[in-house]
Amino acid sequence: MQKILFVVGLCFIIMQPARSQQAVTAANQFIHTLTDDQKTETLFPFDIDERYNFHFIPRERKGITFNEMNEAQKKTAIALMKTCLSEQAFQKTQDIMSLDIVLKELEKRKPDDHFRDPGNYHISIFGIPSATTIWGWRFEGHHISFNFSIDKQKLVSGTPGFLGSNPAIVLDGPQKGKQVLKDETDMGFALLHSLDKRQIQKAIYDTGAPKDIITFNNRSAVMENKDGIRYNELTPAQQQLMLQLINLYIHRFTKLFADNMLKEIQQAGMENLRFAWLGHTEPGVGNPHYYRLQGPTFIIEYDNTQNNANHVHSVIRDLKHDFGGDELLEHYKTSHTN
């Protein structure tokens, strides 16, 4: 059954337009709209250390913000985003950006205070986008970080791929009840609640949930902990739930990335997949919890512990291709020294 699910997933993305192949055109259209000063702010070499400088908290960043863009620039920036993100993930980014308005009201910040600002999201481009070059780009701000690497017209990587939500569930105001990462939450609990007592003892290896995702913003996603229940210790129905949850995170991206990542997960061995849980076993504000899915090629983390467990962080890391991977960087350096 597990192969059927993945084949169905692959058929779905094969049917979608190969939007990542349009990234070169979209990136150059975006660059063309920038002034010379904005280009200085936005464009960097591919091999610069800044490309690894990712984070998901409010802070100073490189790259032009949506606040600095005119309407034409915003239109081309959004077009670029849509070449590499799935429609579902794109909508989640828009919803997450709007949550900064909710936070500004909750924290009673002054109108001229821009610590919470739905326009303070940055785009940076690394290298020269073309059909024959290695290049990349980053979309990042509070609770969003996507790091894309492209070899010619092939999307090699979109990770680290982070989405967060604060509040996880909006409790009051015009957006009351809004839950941007509802699927990530509900599907995690569905898998946990499908386990019997013996399986739960394997999945839950500690009672306390960590304060944040364990990989945090580390350049390399290293996870020495191998606790959790294995894929081959699950029933076929439970295996389906695990694979559906993995698919949810992988399909934050469009075809070329998701296709290759799913194949690599299969090739690395389904028996090596693990699911681990920490913290409370029932959903709800005030019940901190954490889960992790991992295999030889990837790590997925979800954490809801902050702000009385109403603040979600979620991330997918590709253990071989994060930031494009070492091989792509070496290929870039070699091609620029010949």
Secondary structure, DSSP 8 states (H G I E B T S, - for coil): -HHHHHHHHHHHHHTS--GGGGHHHHHHHHHHHS-HHHHHHHEE-TT-GGGG----SS---SSEEGGG--HHHHHHHHHHHHHHB-HHHHHHHHHHHHHHHHHHHHTT--TT--SS-TT--EEEEES--STTSEEEEEEEETTEEEEEEEETTEEEE--SEEEEESSSS--SSTTTT--TTHHHHHHHHHHHHTS-HHHHHHHEEESS--SS-SSTT-SS-------SEEGGGS-HHHHHHHHHHHHHHHTTB-HHHHHHHHHHHHHT-GGG-EEEEEE-SS-STT--EEEEEEETTEEEEEEE-HHHH--EEEEEEETTTGGGHHHHHHHHHHHTT-
